């Protein structure tokens, strides 16, 4: 993991309303996107956290420990009224972040809580639940898994212990769970994070989204409406985008990446570009977009355009090399995109992306 600069946290004024000895409801934060809690646990004093999680380039560094308890809270930001964000590390999984290298969040309504993604291990899922319960006494009613990748989905096991929770996922998650990729992924995390993966079980969704691409599955909780869009398999076996209708906030998952190089080894680059174009047109006036990695953004949502540009450039380059008859090994060696080399996780992801896109471009020759 690359070192992070020290970040001095400014003081945030928070109004607290005590509901019971064990429950605290947060009334308001000083500014949208403000850090409202540093969490709890053995590594809390080692956290380096941006003061704000909207339109911010400062990177979070959250130090977790094997000895942390399942009821230790995680750092949380308030993005808008009743909308909360857990800002994951921008890094590969390791012993320090303990699988927390993706974002999650939750929305509190009058009748309960809607959770977006479950983080990367059952222990992280339990800590996410503890974080929610520290902020509200409303019951957790829905967990939406935006896609099947471990950093977003493997904490879902923890939510099965929550009475009344309804889990929503893309129908293709069932295909993923029958794949060798899934078996290898689970085995790797169990070896690296043995204690954190205790209690892991296959996700058993209550609702599987099978809508046609870019059609919405809608539901209402309290006075808030939610639309869940099927955006195809642009990044995984099947991907979802979630719209908070009244607040006009869009959770875009990994349709675009902020502050890091995308990963493309499990989706479809052509569909990704189509979905990104749809996103920018459909939600051209959105109040906020929240990605699966990196900080949230306001208009004009440069992370979407930047991720699209990276994918398009890689498709152009690998397509040209395929046309010229350059073999896969040599093509990947020639695949560097110099303007992207300082982007976080470029070294870890780019060559794998180039390999994947080369094979896509080969197949497209015969379509």
C-alpha positions as CSV (number, residue, x, y, z in Angstrom):
1,X,0.0,0.0,0.0
2,X,1.3,3.4,-0.9
3,X,1.7,5.9,2.0
4,X,-1.0,8.4,2.5
5,X,-0.3,12.0,3.5
6,X,-1.3,13.0,7.0
7,X,-4.6,14.8,7.0
8,X,-5.6,17.2,9.7
9,X,-9.3,16.8,10.4
10,X,-11.3,20.0,11.0
11,X,-13.8,20.0,13.8
12,X,-17.4,19.2,12.7
13,X,-20.3,20.5,14.8
14,X,-22.9,17.8,15.1
15,X,-26.3,18.1,16.7
16,X,-27.2,15.0,18.6
17,X,-30.6,13.9,19.9
18,X,-30.5,11.1,22.5
19,X,-33.3,8.6,22.0
20,X,-32.3,5.9,24.5
21,X,-29.1,5.0,26.3
22,X,-28.0,2.8,23.4
23,X,-29.4,4.7,20.4
24,X,-28.3,8.1,19.0
25,X,-30.0,9.8,16.1
26,X,-27.9,12.3,14.1
27,X,-29.9,15.5,13.4
28,X,-27.6,17.3,11.1
29,X,-24.0,17.8,10.0
30,X,-22.3,21.1,9.5
31,X,-21.8,20.7,5.8
32,X,-22.9,18.1,3.1
33,X,-20.3,15.3,2.9
34,X,-18.9,16.0,6.3
35,X,-17.2,13.3,8.4
36,X,-19.5,12.7,11.4
37,X,-17.8,9.8,13.1
38,X,-14.4,8.3,13.1
39,X,-15.8,5.0,14.2
40,X,-14.5,2.9,17.1
41,X,-12.0,0.1,17.5
42,X,-8.3,-0.6,17.9
43,X,-7.1,1.3,14.9
44,X,-9.2,4.4,15.1
45,X,-6.4,6.6,16.2
46,X,-4.4,5.5,13.1
47,X,-7.2,6.6,10.6
48,X,-6.3,9.3,8.1
49,X,-9.7,10.5,6.9
50,X,-10.6,13.4,4.6
51,X,-12.9,15.9,6.3
52,X,-15.3,15.8,3.4
53,X,-16.3,13.0,1.0
54,X,-17.8,15.1,-1.9
55,X,-15.7,16.4,-4.8
56,X,-12.6,15.7,-2.7
57,X,-9.3,14.2,-3.9
58,X,-7.9,13.4,-0.5
59,X,-7.7,9.7,0.0
60,X,-9.0,7.8,3.1
61,X,-6.7,5.5,5.0
62,X,-8.6,3.4,7.5
63,X,-6.5,1.0,9.6
64,X,-8.4,-2.0,10.7
65,X,-7.2,-4.9,13.0
66,X,-7.9,-8.6,13.4
67,X,-8.7,-7.8,17.0
68,X,-11.4,-5.3,16.2
69,X,-14.9,-6.3,17.5
70,X,-17.9,-7.0,15.3
71,X,-19.8,-4.1,17.1
72,X,-17.0,-1.6,16.5
73,X,-18.3,1.2,14.3
74,X,-16.8,2.3,11.0
75,X,-16.1,5.9,10.0
76,X,-19.2,7.5,8.3
77,X,-20.0,10.6,6.4
78,X,-23.3,12.4,6.0
79,X,-23.8,13.3,2.3
80,X,-27.3,14.7,2.6
81,X,-30.3,14.6,4.8
82,X,-30.6,11.0,6.0
83,X,-28.0,9.8,3.5
84,X,-24.8,8.3,4.8
85,X,-21.6,7.1,3.2
86,X,-18.8,4.7,4.2
87,X,-15.7,5.8,2.2
88,X,-13.5,2.7,1.5
89,X,-9.8,2.6,1.1
90,X,-8.4,3.0,-2.4
91,X,-6.2,-0.1,-2.3
92,X,-6.1,-3.8,-3.0
93,X,-7.3,-6.1,-0.2
94,X,-4.6,-6.5,2.4
95,X,-4.0,-7.3,6.1
96,X,-4.4,-3.6,7.1
97,X,-7.6,-2.7,5.3
98,X,-9.0,-6.2,6.0
99,X,-11.1,-6.2,2.9
100,X,-12.5,-2.7,3.2
101,X,-11.6,-1.4,-0.2
102,X,-15.0,-0.4,-1.5
103,X,-17.8,2.0,-0.6
104,X,-21.2,1.4,1.0
105,X,-23.9,3.6,2.3
106,X,-27.4,3.8,3.8
107,X,-30.5,5.9,3.6
108,X,-32.8,6.4,6.7
109,X,-36.5,6.8,5.9
110,X,-39.5,7.1,8.3
111,X,-40.2,3.4,8.1
112,X,-36.7,2.0,8.0
113,X,-33.2,1.9,6.5
114,X,-32.1,1.0,2.9
115,X,-28.5,-0.2,2.7
116,X,-26.4,0.0,-0.5
117,X,-23.8,-2.8,-0.5
118,X,-22.5,-4.8,2.4
119,X,-18.7,-4.4,2.2
120,X,-16.1,-7.2,1.8
121,X,-16.4,-9.7,4.7
122,X,-19.1,-10.8,7.2
123,X,-17.2,-8.9,9.9
124,X,-17.3,-5.7,7.9
125,X,-21.0,-6.3,7.4
126,X,-21.5,-6.7,11.1
127,X,-19.6,-3.4,11.7
128,X,-21.7,-1.7,9.0
129,X,-24.8,-2.8,10.9
130,X,-23.3,-1.5,14.2
131,X,-22.6,1.8,12.5
132,X,-26.2,2.1,11.3
133,X,-27.6,1.2,14.7
134,X,-25.4,3.9,16.3
135,X,-27.1,6.6,14.1
136,X,-30.7,5.4,14.1
137,X,-33.1,3.1,15.9
138,X,-35.1,2.5,12.6
139,X,-35.0,-1.1,11.4
140,X,-32.9,-2.2,8.4
141,X,-35.5,-3.1,5.8
142,X,-33.5,-3.5,2.5
143,X,-30.0,-4.4,1.5
144,X,-29.3,-3.7,-2.2
145,X,-26.2,-5.5,-3.6
146,X,-25.1,-3.5,-6.6
147,X,-23.0,-6.4,-8.0
148,X,-21.4,-9.6,-7.1
149,X,-17.7,-8.6,-6.6
150,X,-16.4,-9.4,-3.1
151,X,-15.7,-5.9,-1.9
152,X,-19.4,-5.0,-2.3
153,X,-21.1,-8.3,-1.6
154,X,-19.3,-10.6,0.9
155,X,-20.6,-8.8,3.9
156,X,-24.2,-9.8,3.1
157,X,-24.0,-12.8,5.3
158,X,-24.2,-10.5,8.4
159,X,-27.5,-9.1,7.3
160,X,-29.2,-12.5,7.4
161,X,-29.1,-12.1,11.2
162,X,-31.2,-8.9,11.0
163,X,-34.9,-9.6,11.4
164,X,-37.0,-8.5,8.4
165,X,-34.3,-7.5,6.0
166,X,-35.0,-7.9,2.3
167,X,-32.0,-8.5,0.1
168,X,-32.1,-7.3,-3.6
169,X,-29.5,-8.3,-6.2
170,X,-29.1,-8.7,-9.9
171,X,-30.3,-12.1,-11.1
172,X,-26.8,-12.9,-12.6
173,X,-25.4,-13.1,-9.0
174,X,-26.6,-16.7,-9.1
175,X,-24.5,-17.5,-12.1
176,X,-21.5,-15.9,-10.4
177,X,-21.9,-18.1,-7.3
178,X,-21.8,-21.2,-9.5
179,X,-18.5,-20.1,-11.1
180,X,-14.9,-21.2,-10.4
181,X,-14.0,-17.5,-10.0
182,X,-16.4,-17.3,-7.0
183,X,-14.9,-20.4,-5.4
184,X,-11.4,-19.1,-5.8
185,X,-12.3,-15.6,-4.5
186,X,-13.9,-17.0,-1.3
187,X,-11.0,-19.4,-0.7
188,X,-8.5,-16.5,-1.1
189,X,-10.3,-14.3,1.4
190,X,-10.7,-17.1,3.9
191,X,-7.0,-17.7,3.8
192,X,-6.0,-14.0,4.0
193,X,-8.7,-12.9,6.5
194,X,-9.7,-16.0,8.4
195,X,-11.4,-14.4,11.3
196,X,-13.1,-11.7,9.3
197,X,-14.7,-14.4,7.0
198,X,-16.2,-16.4,9.8
199,X,-19.9,-17.0,9.2
200,X,-19.6,-16.4,5.5
201,X,-22.4,-17.9,3.5
202,X,-23.6,-17.7,-0.1
203,X,-25.9,-14.7,-0.7
204,X,-29.5,-15.7,-0.8
205,X,-31.4,-12.7,-2.4
206,X,-35.1,-12.3,-1.8
207,X,-35.6,-10.3,-5.0
208,X,-33.6,-10.9,-8.2
209,X,-33.6,-8.0,-10.7
210,X,-34.3,-9.4,-14.2
211,X,-35.5,-6.2,-15.9
212,X,-34.5,-5.4,-19.4
213,X,-31.3,-3.2,-19.6
214,X,-32.0,0.4,-18.3
215,X,-35.5,-0.5,-17.0
216,X,-36.2,0.2,-13.3
217,X,-37.5,-1.9,-10.4
218,X,-39.2,0.5,-8.0
219,X,-40.2,0.4,-4.4
220,X,-41.1,2.8,-1.7
221,X,-40.1,2.9,2.0
222,X,-41.5,5.6,4.3
223,X,-42.0,8.7,2.1
224,X,-39.0,7.9,-0.2
225,X,-39.1,6.2,-3.6
226,X,-36.2,4.2,-5.0
227,X,-35.5,3.0,-8.5
228,X,-33.1,0.2,-9.2
229,X,-31.8,0.0,-12.7
230,X,-30.4,-3.0,-14.5
231,X,-27.4,-1.7,-16.3
232,X,-26.3,-5.1,-17.8
233,X,-22.9,-6.8,-17.2
234,X,-20.6,-3.9,-17.8
235,X,-18.4,-4.6,-14.8
236,X,-19.5,-7.9,-13.4
237,X,-22.0,-10.7,-14.2
238,X,-24.8,-8.1,-13.6
239,X,-24.8,-4.6,-12.3
240,X,-27.3,-2.2,-10.7
241,X,-27.6,1.5,-10.3
242,X,-29.8,2.9,-7.5
243,X,-31.7,6.3,-7.6
244,X,-33.0,8.1,-4.6
245,X,-35.8,9.7,-6.5
246,X,-36.9,12.6,-4.2
247,X,-33.3,13.5,-3.3
248,X,-32.1,12.9,-6.8
249,X,-29.0,11.0,-5.6
250,X,-27.6,8.2,-7.8
251,X,-25.5,5.3,-6.4
252,X,-23.6,4.3,-9.6
253,X,-21.5,1.4,-8.1
254,X,-18.6,0.5,-10.4
255,X,-20.1,2.0,-13.6
256,X,-17.4,4.7,-13.0
257,X,-14.4,4.8,-10.7
258,X,-13.1,7.9,-8.9
259,X,-9.5,8.3,-7.7
260,X,-8.4,5.0,-9.2
261,X,-8.0,2.9,-12.3
262,X,-11.1,0.8,-13.1
263,X,-11.0,-3.0,-13.2
264,X,-12.5,-4.7,-16.3
265,X,-11.7,-8.4,-16.0
266,X,-15.3,-9.5,-15.4
267,X,-17.7,-7.5,-17.6
268,X,-18.0,-6.0,-21.0
269,X,-16.2,-2.8,-22.1
270,X,-18.6,-2.1,-24.9
271,X,-21.6,-2.3,-22.6
272,X,-19.7,-0.1,-20.1
273,X,-19.5,2.7,-22.5
274,X,-23.2,2.4,-23.5
275,X,-24.1,2.4,-19.8
276,X,-22.0,5.4,-19.0
277,X,-23.6,7.4,-21.9
278,X,-27.0,6.4,-20.6
279,X,-26.0,7.5,-17.0
280,X,-24.9,10.9,-18.1
281,X,-28.0,11.4,-20.2
282,X,-30.6,9.9,-17.8
283,X,-29.2,11.7,-14.7
284,X,-27.8,14.9,-16.3
285,X,-29.3,16.9,-13.4
286,X,-28.6,14.6,-10.5
287,X,-27.7,16.2,-7.3
288,X,-25.0,13.7,-6.5
289,X,-23.4,10.6,-7.9
290,X,-21.9,8.1,-5.5
291,X,-19.4,5.5,-6.9
292,X,-18.3,2.1,-5.5
293,X,-14.8,3.5,-5.2
294,X,-13.7,7.0,-4.4
295,X,-15.5,10.1,-3.3
296,X,-18.9,11.2,-4.3
297,X,-19.3,13.9,-7.0
298,X,-21.5,16.8,-8.1
299,X,-22.1,18.0,-11.7
300,X,-20.5,17.5,-14.3
301,X,-19.5,14.1,-12.8
302,X,-15.9,14.0,-14.3
303,X,-15.3,10.5,-12.9
304,X,-17.8,9.1,-15.4
305,X,-16.2,10.9,-18.3
306,X,-12.8,9.9,-17.2
307,X,-13.6,6.2,-16.7
308,X,-15.3,6.2,-20.1
309,X,-12.2,7.8,-21.7
310,X,-9.9,5.2,-20.3
311,X,-12.1,2.3,-21.5
312,X,-12.5,3.9,-25.0
313,X,-8.7,4.6,-25.3
314,X,-7.9,1.0,-24.3
315,X,-10.5,-0.4,-26.8
316,X,-9.0,1.8,-29.6
317,X,-5.5,0.7,-28.8
318,X,-6.2,-3.0,-28.5
319,X,-8.5,-3.0,-31.5
320,X,-5.7,-1.5,-33.6
321,X,-3.2,-4.1,-32.4
322,X,-5.7,-6.9,-33.1
323,X,-6.2,-5.5,-36.7
324,X,-2.4,-5.4,-37.2
325,X,-2.1,-9.1,-36.2
326,X,-0.1,-8.4,-33.0
327,X,-0.3,-11.4,-30.6
328,X,-1.8,-11.1,-27.1
329,X,1.5,-11.2,-25.2
330,X,3.1,-8.4,-27.3
331,X,-0.1,-6.4,-27.4
332,X,-0.3,-6.3,-23.6
333,X,3.3,-5.2,-23.5
334,X,2.5,-2.3,-25.8
335,X,-0.7,-1.3,-23.9
336,X,0.5,1.4,-21.6
337,X,-1.5,4.6,-21.6
338,X,1.0,7.2,-20.3
339,X,-1.6,9.8,-19.2
340,X,-3.1,7.2,-16.8
341,X,0.1,5.9,-15.2
342,X,-0.2,8.1,-12.1
343,X,-3.7,6.9,-11.4
344,X,-4.0,4.8,-8.3
345,X,-4.0,1.0,-8.9
346,X,-2.9,1.5,-12.5
347,X,0.0,-0.9,-12.1
348,X,-2.2,-3.5,-10.5
349,X,-5.1,-3.3,-13.0
350,X,-4.0,-2.0,-16.3
351,X,-2.3,-5.0,-17.8
352,X,-5.2,-7.3,-16.8
353,X,-7.6,-4.8,-18.4
354,X,-5.5,-4.8,-21.6
355,X,-5.5,-8.6,-21.7
356,X,-9.3,-8.6,-21.2
357,X,-10.0,-5.9,-23.8
358,X,-7.7,-7.6,-26.4
359,X,-9.8,-10.8,-26.2
360,X,-13.0,-8.7,-26.5
361,X,-11.7,-7.0,-29.6
362,X,-10.8,-10.4,-31.1
363,X,-14.3,-11.7,-30.5
364,X,-15.9,-8.6,-32.0
365,X,-14.2,-9.4,-35.3
366,X,-16.5,-12.3,-35.6
367,X,-19.8,-10.7,-34.4
